[in-house]
């Protein structure tokens, strides 16, 4: 496994990750709607370069 900045992952790969798991890259919370593929954060990828985890950073 490897931890990567979200900026190191192609955007289309991030969108595919969110659509497969959540149906959309959008996250709706009380403060608004956010596109998770554009948030600051990090991902975990496996040996096949597949995203297996995601965490965003909120300041």
N, C-alpha and C positions, 0 to 999 in steps of 0.2 A: 504494500500500500504506500501511497505517496500523497502528502498534503500539498495542495497547489492553491495559489491565489486564483480567485474567480477570473481575474484578468488574463490568466494563462490558458484558459479553456475557451475554445471556439464558441461563440454565442449560440450557434445552431445546436451544438451538443448540449448546452445548458437548457435550452428551450425543450429539446427532446426529453431530457431528464425530468423536467417539471411536468410536461404534458403526459408522460407515461405514468407518473405517480399521482399527480394532482389534477390532471385534465387541462391545466393551463399554467403558464409561468406567473400569473397574477396571484397576489396574496391580498386578501381583503381583511383589514383590521379596523378598529374603531377610529384610527387617525387617517384612514384613506386606503387607496388601492395602490399596490406597488408591483412593479415588474421585477420578479426575483432574479431574472437574468441580467439585470443592470445594477443590482445592489453590491456594495462592497462586502467581501467575505472570502471564504475559502471552501474548497472542495476536497474530497478524498477520492482518489482514483485507484483502481486495482491494477494488477499486472497487465491486463488487456486494455488499459487506458479507458476503462468504463468508469463513469462517476458512480460512486457507491454511497456518497454522503455529501451534505452541503450544510454550511452554517453561514449566516450573514451577520455582519457587524452593524450594530445600531449605536450611533453616538448620541 
